[in-house]
């Protein structure tokens, strides 16, 4: 990637979009290429830090969830957890895929739902490629047009999945969003993305 790139969010920042992940997962593996700070999603209570390159697993523990460390030790039961990478220029990972912003794991009736809360520009960076498909370097205007369409869609529909706790599905029910994997150098080039002042929470 090249050009203008925002840093991952740090604890306390809340401007984001929440994209819901595919629900009904039996477990979620969390880690990062930097240190991951984990808190209780309901009250912000610190739970611990996941060292860079280490993975902890979130498992169902009726009626809530638990974090399981590599040595098998299990944390206290929680209703949900929130995790954010606190190492500069590094990212949180869920099930091996990298994301900007904050990750949330919640218990639902079918299993676990994984969500990613990110600034709208970061959300668009992970959406444009999936929605537009591969493009040549001379097709920049098509990318810019898709950025405007995707941003308008995200903002117009923000909150329509509020009962589930997020703004958008990360698949064709809304817009295909794959986090860092969906980004290209072109979307982060100067003037590549329209500016946004809100955030989105997407189910991933």
C-alpha contacts under 8 A as a table, 3 or more apart, distances in Angstrom:
res1	aa1	res2	aa2	distance
1	X	183	X	7.63
1	X	184	X	5.85
1	X	185	X	4.20
1	X	186	X	7.97
1	X	188	X	7.49
2	X	5	X	7.45
2	X	185	X	4.78
2	X	186	X	7.61
2	X	188	X	6.51
2	X	189	X	6.66
3	X	185	X	6.71
3	X	186	X	7.91
3	X	188	X	5.34
3	X	189	X	4.42
3	X	190	X	6.35
4	X	188	X	5.14
4	X	189	X	5.75
4	X	190	X	6.16
5	X	188	X	5.94
6	X	122	X	7.77
7	X	88	X	6.73
7	X	89	X	5.64
7	X	90	X	7.92
7	X	100	X	7.97
8	X	85	X	6.83
8	X	86	X	7.60
8	X	88	X	7.03
8	X	89	X	6.48
8	X	90	X	6.79
8	X	91	X	6.32
8	X	100	X	5.32
8	X	101	X	5.41
9	X	13	X	6.37
9	X	84	X	7.01
9	X	85	X	7.26
9	X	86	X	7.48
9	X	100	X	7.20
9	X	101	X	4.92
9	X	102	X	6.95
10	X	13	X	6.07
10	X	84	X	6.63
10	X	85	X	6.88
10	X	86	X	5.58
10	X	101	X	7.88
11	X	37	X	7.99
11	X	84	X	6.80
11	X	86	X	7.50
14	X	199	X	7.72
15	X	118	X	7.15
15	X	119	X	5.74
15	X	197	X	7.30
15	X	198	X	5.51
15	X	199	X	4.82
16	X	101	X	7.67
16	X	117	X	5.19
16	X	118	X	4.08
16	X	119	X	3.93
16	X	120	X	6.30
16	X	198	X	5.73
16	X	199	X	2.60
16	X	200	X	4.78
16	X	201	X	6.56
17	X	116	X	7.63
17	X	117	X	4.91
17	X	118	X	4.75
17	X	119	X	5.55
17	X	120	X	5.77
17	X	123	X	7.07
17	X	167	X	6.93
17	X	198	X	6.78
17	X	199	X	3.26
17	X	200	X	1.12
17	X	201	X	3.78
17	X	202	X	6.56
18	X	115	X	6.53
18	X	116	X	5.50
18	X	117	X	4.13
18	X	118	X	6.43
18	X	166	X	5.08
18	X	167	X	5.24
18	X	168	X	6.78
18	X	199	X	6.81
18	X	200	X	3.79
18	X	201	X	0.13
18	X	202	X	3.88
18	X	203	X	6.95
19	X	115	X	5.63
19	X	116	X	5.35
19	X	117	X	6.36
19	X	166	X	5.69
19	X	167	X	5.54
19	X	168	X	4.69
19	X	169	X	5.75
19	X	170	X	6.18
19	X	200	X	5.99
19	X	201	X	3.62
19	X	202	X	0.26
19	X	203	X	4.02
19	X	204	X	6.27
20	X	23	X	7.94
20	X	113	X	7.25
20	X	114	X	6.37
20	X	115	X	4.51
20	X	116	X	6.67
20	X	165	X	7.81
20	X	166	X	5.37
20	X	167	X	6.88
20	X	168	X	5.70
20	X	169	X	4.91
20	X	170	X	6.19
20	X	201	X	6.29
20	X	202	X	3.54
20	X	203	X	1.24
20	X	204	X	5.04
21	X	113	X	6.05
21	X	114	X	4.80
21	X	115	X	5.09
21	X	116	X	7.53
21	X	169	X	6.31
21	X	170	X	5.96
21	X	202	X	6.24
21	X	203	X	2.68
21	X	204	X	2.65
22	X	25	X	7.51
22	X	113	X	6.46
22	X	114	X	6.93
22	X	169	X	7.42
22	X	170	X	7.36
22	X	203	X	5.93
22	X	204	X	5.51
23	X	110	X	7.41
23	X	111	X	6.76
23	X	112	X	5.81
23	X	113	X	4.31
23	X	114	X	6.81
23	X	203	X	7.67
24	X	108	X	7.51
24	X	110	X	4.81
24	X	111	X	4.00
24	X	112	X	5.10
24	X	113	X	6.24
25	X	28	X	7.07
25	X	110	X	7.88
25	X	111	X	5.27
25	X	112	X	4.84
25	X	113	X	6.58
26	X	59	X	6.73
26	X	60	X	6.74
26	X	111	X	5.58
26	X	112	X	6.20
27	X	57	X	6.77
27	X	58	X	5.49
27	X	59	X	4.76
27	X	60	X	6.81
27	X	112	X	6.74
28	X	57	X	5.68
28	X	58	X	5.07
28	X	59	X	6.86
28	X	94	X	6.70
28	X	95	X	6.11
28	X	105	X	7.91
28	X	112	X	7.71
28	X	114	X	7.69
29	X	55	X	6.25
29	X	56	X	5.79
29	X	57	X	4.39
29	X	58	X	6.20
29	X	93	X	7.99
29	X	94	X	5.54
29	X	95	X	4.88
29	X	96	X	7.54
30	X	55	X	5.40
30	X	56	X	5.36
30	X	57	X	6.09
30	X	58	X	7.46
30	X	92	X	7.55
30	X	93	X	5.72
30	X	94	X	4.78
30	X	95	X	6.52
30	X	96	X	8.00
31	X	35	X	7.90
31	X	36	X	6.44
31	X	50	X	6.39
31	X	51	X	7.68
31	X	52	X	7.01
31	X	53	X	6.67
31	X	54	X	5.74
31	X	55	X	4.48
31	X	56	X	6.45
31	X	92	X	6.13
31	X	93	X	5.08
31	X	94	X	6.59
32	X	35	X	6.47
32	X	36	X	6.27
32	X	50	X	7.93
32	X	51	X	7.84
32	X	52	X	5.60
32	X	53	X	5.97
32	X	54	X	7.19
32	X	55	X	7.58
32	X	85	X	6.93
32	X	90	X	7.45
32	X	91	X	5.79
32	X	92	X	4.48
32	X	93	X	4.76
32	X	98	X	7.49
33	X	52	X	5.11
33	X	53	X	5.58
33	X	90	X	5.73
33	X	91	X	6.01
33	X	92	X	6.98
33	X	93	X	7.62
34	X	51	X	6.89
34	X	52	X	4.26
34	X	53	X	7.08
34	X	85	X	6.22
34	X	86	X	6.99
34	X	87	X	5.07
34	X	88	X	7.87
34	X	90	X	5.31
34	X	91	X	6.47
34	X	92	X	7.44
35	X	49	X	6.60
35	X	50	X	5.73
35	X	51	X	4.74
35	X	52	X	4.66
35	X	85	X	5.66
35	X	86	X	5.82
35	X	87	X	5.74
36	X	49	X	5.48
36	X	50	X	4.89
36	X	51	X	6.50
36	X	52	X	7.15
36	X	83	X	6.28
36	X	84	X	5.48
36	X	85	X	4.31
36	X	86	X	6.08
36	X	87	X	7.84
36	X	92	X	6.60
37	X	46	X	7.97
37	X	48	X	6.28
37	X	49	X	4.58
37	X	50	X	6.46
37	X	83	X	5.50
37	X	84	X	5.41
37	X	85	X	6.11
37	X	86	X	6.56
38	X	46	X	6.26
38	X	47	X	5.47
38	X	48	X	5.41
38	X	49	X	5.83
38	X	50	X	7.47
38	X	81	X	6.91
38	X	82	X	5.69
38	X	83	X	4.41
38	X	84	X	6.76
39	X	44	X	5.43
39	X	45	X	5.35
39	X	46	X	4.33
39	X	47	X	4.90
39	X	48	X	7.04
39	X	81	X	5.78
39	X	82	X	5.25
39	X	83	X	6.40
40	X	43	X	5.84
40	X	44	X	5.04
40	X	45	X	5.11
40	X	46	X	6.41
40	X	47	X	6.47
40	X	78	X	6.86
40	X	79	X	7.80
40	X	80	X	6.24
40	X	81	X	4.67
40	X	82	X	6.16
41	X	44	X	5.74
41	X	45	X	7.85
41	X	79	X	7.32
41	X	80	X	5.02
41	X	81	X	4.38
41	X	82	X	5.11
41	X	104	X	7.30
42	X	79	X	6.99
42	X	80	X	6.68
42	X	81	X	7.66
50	X	54	X	6.36
50	X	55	X	7.03
50	X	56	X	7.17
51	X	54	X	5.53
55	X	69	X	7.48
55	X	70	X	7.05
56	X	67	X	6.55
56	X	68	X	5.71
56	X	69	X	4.91
56	X	70	X	6.28
57	X	67	X	5.64
57	X	68	X	5.09
57	X	69	X	6.65
58	X	65	X	6.63
58	X	66	X	5.65
58	X	67	X	4.62
58	X	68	X	6.26
58	X	105	X	7.91
59	X	65	X	5.59
59	X	66	X	5.48
59	X	67	X	6.46
59	X	68	X	7.29
60	X	63	X	7.76
60	X	64	X	6.25
60	X	65	X	4.53
60	X	66	X	6.49
60	X	107	X	7.34
60	X	111	X	7.06
60	X	112	X	7.29
61	X	64	X	5.14
61	X	65	X	4.68
61	X	66	X	6.14
61	X	77	X	7.02
62	X	65	X	6.87
63	X	79	X	7.80
63	X	107	X	7.88
64	X	77	X	6.12
64	X	78	X	5.49
64	X	79	X	4.81
64	X	80	X	7.23
64	X	107	X	5.97
65	X	77	X	5.57
65	X	78	X	5.27
65	X	79	X	6.12
65	X	80	X	6.65
65	X	106	X	7.78
65	X	107	X	6.59
66	X	74	X	6.59
66	X	75	X	5.72
66	X	76	X	6.19
66	X	77	X	4.98
66	X	78	X	6.11
67	X	74	X	5.84
67	X	75	X	5.26
67	X	76	X	7.60
68	X	72	X	5.93
68	X	73	X	5.77
68	X	74	X	4.56
68	X	75	X	6.37
69	X	72	X	5.36
69	X	73	X	5.50
69	X	74	X	6.51
70	X	73	X	7.47
78	X	81	X	7.05
79	X	106	X	6.65
79	X	107	X	6.58
80	X	104	X	7.23
80	X	105	X	5.59
80	X	106	X	4.47
80	X	107	X	6.46
81	X	104	X	5.72
81	X	105	X	5.41
81	X	106	X	6.75
82	X	102	X	6.94
82	X	103	X	5.69
82	X	104	X	4.43
82	X	105	X	6.55
83	X	92	X	7.62
83	X	102	X	5.78
83	X	103	X	5.14
83	X	104	X	6.37
84	X	91	X	7.99
84	X	92	X	6.15
84	X	101	X	6.47
84	X	102	X	4.73
84	X	103	X	6.33
85	X	90	X	6.74
85	X	91	X	5.55
85	X	92	X	5.15
85	X	101	X	7.72
85	X	102	X	7.64
86	X	90	X	7.75
87	X	90	X	5.55
87	X	91	X	7.72
91	X	98	X	6.04
91	X	99	X	5.87
91	X	100	X	5.76
91	X	101	X	7.81
92	X	98	X	5.72
92	X	99	X	5.48
92	X	100	X	6.61
92	X	101	X	7.59
92	X	102	X	7.55
92	X	103	X	7.44
93	X	96	X	5.72
93	X	97	X	5.23
93	X	98	X	4.38
93	X	99	X	6.02
94	X	97	X	5.40
94	X	98	X	6.64
94	X	99	X	7.74
94	X	103	X	7.95
97	X	179	X	7.59
97	X	180	X	7.75
97	X	181	X	7.41
98	X	179	X	6.33
98	X	180	X	5.58
98	X	181	X	7.08
99	X	102	X	7.97
99	X	116	X	7.44
99	X	179	X	4.87
99	X	180	X	5.47
100	X	116	X	7.92
100	X	118	X	6.46
100	X	122	X	7.05
100	X	179	X	6.91
100	X	180	X	7.04
101	X	116	X	6.80
101	X	117	X	5.72
101	X	118	X	4.73
101	X	119	X	7.46
102	X	116	X	5.64
102	X	117	X	5.07
102	X	118	X	6.61
103	X	114	X	7.11
103	X	115	X	5.63
103	X	116	X	4.64
103	X	117	X	6.38
104	X	114	X	5.83
104	X	115	X	5.05
104	X	116	X	6.36
104	X	117	X	7.80
105	X	112	X	6.64
105	X	113	X	5.73
105	X	114	X	4.68
105	X	115	X	6.38
106	X	112	X	5.67
106	X	113	X	5.32
106	X	114	X	6.68
107	X	111	X	5.99
107	X	112	X	4.74
107	X	113	X	6.37
108	X	111	X	5.38
108	X	112	X	5.82
108	X	113	X	6.79
113	X	203	X	7.12
114	X	203	X	5.83
114	X	204	X	5.88
115	X	166	X	7.33
115	X	201	X	6.53
115	X	202	X	5.44
115	X	203	X	4.26
115	X	204	X	5.49
116	X	201	X	5.52
116	X	202	X	5.28
116	X	203	X	6.33
116	X	204	X	6.56
117	X	199	X	6.94
117	X	200	X	5.75
117	X	201	X	4.23
117	X	202	X	6.44
118	X	122	X	6.12
118	X	123	X	6.10
118	X	199	X	5.57
118	X	200	X	5.68
118	X	201	X	6.49
119	X	122	X	5.42
119	X	123	X	6.37
119	X	196	X	7.56
119	X	197	X	7.57
119	X	198	X	6.20
119	X	199	X	4.19
119	X	200	X	6.28
120	X	123	X	4.94
120	X	124	X	6.17
120	X	151	X	7.45
120	X	196	X	5.76
120	X	197	X	7.28
120	X	198	X	6.01
120	X	199	X	4.87
120	X	200	X	5.84
121	X	124	X	5.12
121	X	125	X	6.24
121	X	193	X	6.53
121	X	194	X	7.23
121	X	195	X	6.49
121	X	196	X	6.21
122	X	125	X	5.03
122	X	126	X	6.56
123	X	126	X	5.37
123	X	127	X	6.32
123	X	177	X	7.40
123	X	179	X	7.38
123	X	200	X	7.05
124	X	127	X	4.86
124	X	128	X	5.92
124	X	147	X	6.64
124	X	150	X	6.81
124	X	151	X	6.67
124	X	193	X	7.58
125	X	128	X	5.94
125	X	129	X	7.73
125	X	179	X	7.85
125	X	180	X	7.99
125	X	182	X	7.13
125	X	183	X	5.33
125	X	184	X	7.58
125	X	187	X	5.89
125	X	188	X	7.29
125	X	193	X	7.69
126	X	129	X	6.90
126	X	130	X	7.56
126	X	177	X	5.33
126	X	178	X	5.57
126	X	179	X	4.77
126	X	180	X	6.11
126	X	181	X	7.16
126	X	182	X	4.59
126	X	183	X	5.06
127	X	130	X	5.45
127	X	131	X	6.17
127	X	150	X	7.61
127	X	175	X	6.55
127	X	176	X	5.71
127	X	177	X	4.64
127	X	178	X	6.93
127	X	179	X	7.82
127	X	182	X	6.62
127	X	183	X	7.79
128	X	131	X	5.22
128	X	132	X	5.78
128	X	133	X	7.84
128	X	143	X	7.20
128	X	146	X	6.52
128	X	147	X	6.31
128	X	150	X	7.31
128	X	182	X	7.68
128	X	183	X	7.83
128	X	187	X	7.87
129	X	132	X	5.23
129	X	133	X	5.20
129	X	134	X	6.65
129	X	182	X	5.83
129	X	183	X	6.78
129	X	184	X	7.55
130	X	133	X	5.61
130	X	175	X	7.96
130	X	176	X	5.50
130	X	177	X	6.75
130	X	178	X	7.76
130	X	182	X	6.61
131	X	146	X	7.84
131	X	175	X	6.86
131	X	176	X	6.27
132	X	135	X	7.72
132	X	143	X	7.30
132	X	146	X	6.89
135	X	139	X	6.18
136	X	139	X	5.43
136	X	140	X	7.84
137	X	140	X	6.31
139	X	142	X	5.52
139	X	143	X	6.82
140	X	143	X	5.10
140	X	144	X	6.28
140	X	186	X	7.98
141	X	144	X	5.00
141	X	145	X	6.08
142	X	145	X	5.10
142	X	146	X	6.19
143	X	146	X	5.08
143	X	147	X	6.14
143	X	187	X	7.81
144	X	147	X	4.98
144	X	148	X	6.41
144	X	192	X	6.59
144	X	193	X	6.97
145	X	148	X	5.23
145	X	149	X	6.30
146	X	149	X	4.99
146	X	150	X	5.89
147	X	150	X	5.17
147	X	151	X	5.98
147	X	193	X	6.26
147	X	194	X	6.98
148	X	151	X	5.20
148	X	152	X	6.07
148	X	194	X	6.76
149	X	152	X	5.18
149	X	153	X	6.14
150	X	153	X	5.08
150	X	154	X	6.09
150	X	175	X	7.72
151	X	154	X	5.08
151	X	155	X	6.17
151	X	194	X	7.83
152	X	155	X	5.33
152	X	156	X	5.92
153	X	156	X	5.23
153	X	157	X	6.01
154	X	157	X	5.42
154	X	158	X	5.77
154	X	168	X	7.56
154	X	200	X	7.60
155	X	158	X	5.06
157	X	160	X	5.68
157	X	167	X	7.26
157	X	168	X	7.75
158	X	161	X	7.80
158	X	167	X	4.94
158	X	168	X	7.07
158	X	200	X	7.14
159	X	162	X	4.87
159	X	166	X	6.73
159	X	167	X	4.66
159	X	168	X	7.78
160	X	167	X	6.17
160	X	168	X	7.72
161	X	164	X	5.57
161	X	165	X	6.58
161	X	166	X	5.66
161	X	167	X	5.34
161	X	168	X	6.58
162	X	165	X	4.80
162	X	166	X	5.49
162	X	167	X	6.35
163	X	166	X	7.77
166	X	169	X	7.94
166	X	200	X	7.86
166	X	201	X	5.04
166	X	202	X	5.70
166	X	203	X	6.56
167	X	200	X	6.10
167	X	201	X	5.15
167	X	202	X	5.67
167	X	203	X	7.90
168	X	174	X	5.97
168	X	175	X	7.56
168	X	200	X	7.64
168	X	201	X	6.66
168	X	202	X	4.76
168	X	203	X	6.37
169	X	172	X	7.62
169	X	173	X	6.11
169	X	174	X	5.49
169	X	175	X	6.94
169	X	176	X	7.88
169	X	202	X	5.66
169	X	203	X	5.04
169	X	204	X	6.98
170	X	173	X	7.61
170	X	174	X	6.66
170	X	175	X	5.89
170	X	176	X	5.05
170	X	177	X	4.76
170	X	178	X	7.23
170	X	202	X	6.07
170	X	203	X	5.56
170	X	204	X	5.16
171	X	174	X	5.98
171	X	175	X	5.49
171	X	176	X	4.27
171	X	177	X	6.50
172	X	175	X	5.37
172	X	176	X	5.68
177	X	182	X	7.05
177	X	204	X	7.33
178	X	181	X	5.73
178	X	182	X	5.16
178	X	204	X	7.40
179	X	182	X	5.73
179	X	183	X	7.15
180	X	183	X	5.34
183	X	187	X	6.92
184	X	187	X	5.70
184	X	188	X	7.13
185	X	188	X	5.51
185	X	189	X	6.31
186	X	189	X	5.13
186	X	192	X	6.61
187	X	192	X	4.93
187	X	193	X	6.25
188	X	191	X	7.91
188	X	192	X	5.65
188	X	193	X	6.98
189	X	192	X	5.07
190	X	193	X	7.90
191	X	194	X	7.04
196	X	199	X	7.98
